[in-house]
Amino acid sequence: MSASPWAMAVLLYFSSLPIVFILGGPLFMAFRYFHLIRWWSATASGLVVCALIAAYLRHPGPVQPSDLLYVLTGACTGLAFWAIWRRGC
């Protein structure tokens, strides 16, 4: 019996939340201090953080081309964060 997609989404959301605060929080504070919060900086930082996570999850093996999905998801997440932050929601 498999889990429903909604249950899996909730599980993944709550398990990734601490990682987002630990890695994304300091980046946001540093970019905010230097007035560098732009769409490109949010996208690039999301991309880099997720690339590091993908490399960590594959360690000690090599990074696979399928890990590109992690990197693209991180870039889109950074861009979505910027859009929400910019809007002031």
N, C-alpha and C positions, 0 to 999 in steps of 0.2 A: 504494500500500500504506500503510495507516494504522498508527500505533503502538498497541500494546495499552494498555488503560486503566491497567494496573499500571505499565507503563514510563512513561507520562505522569505518573502520580501520583508516582513516585520522582523524576522529572526536576523536577517542580514543587516537590516538597518540598525538594530540595537547592538549588534556585535561590532559594527564598524564605527559607531558613534564615538567611543573613546579614542580610537585611532585618529579620527578626524580632529578631535580636540587637541590631542598630543602633537600631531604633525602640522595641522592646518592653523591652529590657534597662534603659535609663535610666528609663523610666516605672515599671517594677517597683521599681527601687531607690528612686526618689523616693517612691512610695506606701508602700513598706516603711519608709522612714525616718520618714515622718509617720504611720505606723500606720493607713493608709487602704486596706489590701487587703481589700476586700469584694467581694461578687458584683457589685454595681452599678458599682463603680469599674473592675473588670476588664472588664465588659461595655462600659461607656462608653468606656474607653480603646481597646479593640479596635475599636469602631465608629468612633471618631474617626481612628485611624491608618489604617484601611482606606478611610475616606472621603477622607483626604488622598492616599492612593496612587491611588485612582480618579480624583480630580481631576487629579493629576499625569500619569497615563497619558492622559487626554483632552486635556491642554493642547496647543495653544491653543484647541481646540474646546470646546463647552459640555458639561457633565455630562449624561449621558443617563439616562433612567429605568431602563434596564437595569443601570446601575451600582449600583442598590440591592442587587443580589446580592452585590457586594463588601462593602458595608456590613453586610449581615446575616451574611455569612460572618465578618467581623471581630468582630462582636458575639458570635456563637456560639463563635468561637475564644477570645475573652477569657473567656467564661463557662466553657469547658472547661478553660482554664488555671487559673482560680480553683479549680475543683472538684478538679483533680489536685493543686494546691499545698496546698489545704486538707486533703486526705486524707493528704498527706505521702508520696506515692509518688515 
